[in-house]
Amino acid sequence: MTRMFRHVVLPALAPAAFFLVASTPVEVLGCLNRGLMARAIAMVSVIGGLIFAVKGGVGRRRGDPRSHRWAISALILAIPPAAFVVRA
């Protein structure tokens, strides 16, 4: 896997999955199931974003020039929780 794939494309799957679930009609999944799925995706995204932010912060303190990649991943993973709060 390339670094771009690992740090941008894989974390971008969480917002894609979130918006796919959020835009699904209620008749397909049901209101409760849609909400639970969106909440689960947002929570997993929060946990992953926090882990990536810590990794980026530790790398930045050590002077690692590649630490900005972890910050990009954390920002991408911050999209579903922010959208969850806005849509709720």
WOFEN-V269052 format. One record per backbone hydrogen bond with DSSP energy under -0.5 kcal/mol. NH is the residue of the N-H (numbers start at 1). CO is the residue of the C=O. If there is no record, write none. Layout:
BEGIN
NH CO
NH CO
END
This chain:
BEGIN
6 2
7 3
8 4
9 4
10 5
12 8
13 9
13 10
14 11
15 11
16 12
17 13
18 14
19 15
20 16
21 17
22 18
23 19
24 20
24 21
28 25
29 25
30 26
34 30
35 31
36 32
37 33
38 34
39 35
40 36
41 37
42 38
43 39
44 40
45 41
46 42
47 43
48 44
49 45
50 46
51 47
52 48
53 49
54 50
55 51
56 52
57 53
58 54
59 55
60 56
61 57
62 58
63 60
64 59
67 64
69 66
70 67
71 67
72 68
73 69
74 70
75 71
76 72
77 73
78 74
78 75
79 76
81 77
82 78
83 79
84 80
85 81
86 82
87 83
88 84
END
